[in-house]
Structures are given as C-alpha cells and as structure tokens.
C-alpha cells in the first residue's frame, strides 16, 4: 500500500511540486536567455537610435534585421541532426549561440549610429540570427523535458522569464544610458547572458530515442508528419491562426519605447515603470495564468487570455488621446470625483493630482500590457508545442514560432510609415482592429466545446 501511494504521488505531483521543480527552473533561466536578445533589438536599439536622432522610418525598418526569426525553420533540421560540440544536440547549440550572443551584443555599443549605420544593421542581423538559432534549441529542449500536462505551466514560466528579460534592455539599460556611455550600456547588457551559459554547461542532455539519423530525414519527415496528422486544410488553419493571433499586439508594441519618448516621458521614467510595474504584473499574473492552465487547459486559456491581450492595446490609445487632448483626463476625473463626493459626502478633487505626462497612467498601461500580452504568449506557445510531434520537435516548433514572428518582423517594418501617416492614436486603433481576426480563428483551432484540452 505504501508503495502504491509513493507511485501515485510521483506520477501525479502537486501543483506546488510542479511550480518549484527543476524543469520549471530551467524554463525560467532559458526564457530569460531567449528574451534578452529580442528585447534588446526591440527596445534598447530603438531607444539608442532615437536618442541619436535617427528618424522613425529608419528605426521601423530596423525590424527587417529580425528576418532570422521568420526563416529559422530553414536551418532547424541541422539542429535536429547535428551535435556540433559533443555536448548533445540541444546543449551544443544552446552553448554555442549563447556565447556568440554575449560577444555580439557587447560589440554593438562600440559604433555610432550616425556614422556606422550599416555595421549596426549587420550586428543587429547577427544578434537576430544567433538569437533565433538559440530559440530553436531552447524550444526543442523545453518540449522534450516537459510532459503534456506541464506545457501550459512550463511555457508560462518561460514566457514570464522571457518578458522579464525585457526589463534589462527596456528598463535597467535605459536608466544606465542616462549616466554612462552607450558602449558601457551594451557591455553590461551582454553580461546577462552568463547565467544561461553556466546552466547549459551543467545540465544533462534530454533523451530522444527517435532522433533523425540523416539530414534528409530531419528535413522531410517533420513536414510529412504534419500532413499525415492534420491534413492540408488543418495545416492551413493552424498557419493562419499562428499568423493572426498576436498580430495586433505585436504591431502595437513594436515601437513602444519611441512612443513613450514622443509622449514626453524620460528614459528614466520609462525604465523605472518597465522594471517595477511591468515586472510584478508579469510575474504574479504569469504564475496565476500558468496554474490556471493546469486546470482549464490550453483551449480555454487561448480564449480568456486572448481577450485580455486585445483589450490592453486600448491603453496605448488612451495615452495618445490624452497627449493630443490634455483636458480629457481632468474632465473624466472630475466626473468620477463628483460621483464619489455625492455618494460619500466628501470634497475630493482628483484632477489636481493629474498632470501629463502622467507616470501613473504610464504604469497602468505598461502593467496591463505586460499582463495581457504575457498571458496570451504563454498559452500561444503551449498551443504550438501541443501541435508538434516529439520526434521532430525542433523543426516543427521552429516552423510554428517562425510563422508567429512574421507580424513582428515583416509587418512591423511598416509601423514607422503608418505612424507618420496616421499619428499614434489612429495607429493603435488600427492595431486593435487587426487583433480581432486572430480571436475569430479560435472558433476553428481551439473551440470551447472541447473543454479542457491541454
């Protein structure tokens, strides 16, 4: 009887045991390592260029340097097939890309954007390439160490750490840029790759008994498997959903840092709010969301978290509207104060506490965006992992995540032109509209009637 109890306990660990397991720790460490290079390209580089008087159109075009995130499935079979450092297929590629990224990021700050723009474009492309390659290895490693029930929680932990890593280039590094030179900023930022390097050196390679024996097999079989399991129509539905689900959210956040700067916020204010408010909303909300996915499954999470992801785009609309109409917030606050005074027989004046640019408003918008988009990304990644076959996980997951990066890279290159033509407020309204088709696709790929699917 005691033996039976032990086996049952081992087979069905508690929620707390799952949260504090070694597997979740690895998801956190590698999520941080995965997010740091991308947020450096999205936040720190764009702020650096804007601070150096580079125009918005050029900054927007810099997203084209992130093309490797779109095309990474082309070289993913090499990672499924080859063990380049003798540490195992996953660990070898993880260590190689992490060390390379450390040096590439540090090198960026030694060039002046106005004098060496081509070199900066080249280095940003290199960072994107090795970052995308690292993601292939990390995604495959994560899928191989997590069981199906842990996909929601594990990806939630990964995504939260992924987004927390954005607090370094989008928070700490921005603050440092007010006090030290940009080359020191990029050097310090690069050093945050070291924890992942150390962990990679000491972990064990996951066991994969069905590893491809030839390069040809690692290229062809993953696609044949998808066709056999899903059918041509099913694959088209999955591709369309992956492209659309985060389309509006990803476009809305593409130039978030330049947006805040244009609204009159200082780099220090942006950095502090990103690091404090954004951090806590992501950590707390992410853990709750991950645990919730254990209970409700991936399908329902895609619906619930997707709604939150869309609604938070309206926060950007609010800031842009208040910037153009400074009397808007005082009018709203006076109306709220009037109701409070009538109901509670008080005499408060909320409007006197509001001045624009308002750090309180910025904190609210950043917190909501980090929570909504973070949860949406967590269940989105869990969905993509669920649709893969473990025998070909690196190539299939690279294909799915590459498709999800298309809006951020190809489409976001046009954001600067759209903003120049429509203004910030109308741009974010457009982003809100572009987020709706992805939710409608859930009727096909994740119907609620299927209940708890995870």
PyMOL commands that set and color helices and strands:
alter all, ss='L'
color gray80, all
select helices_A, chain A and resi 2-11+15-19+22-51+56-66+68-71+73-81+89-108+117-145+148-164+166-176+182-202+215-244+247-252+256-262+267-311+313-324+327-344+350-353+359-386+390-409+411-422+424-440+442-445+448-450
alter helices_A, ss='H'
color red, helices_A
deselect
rebuild
show_as cartoon
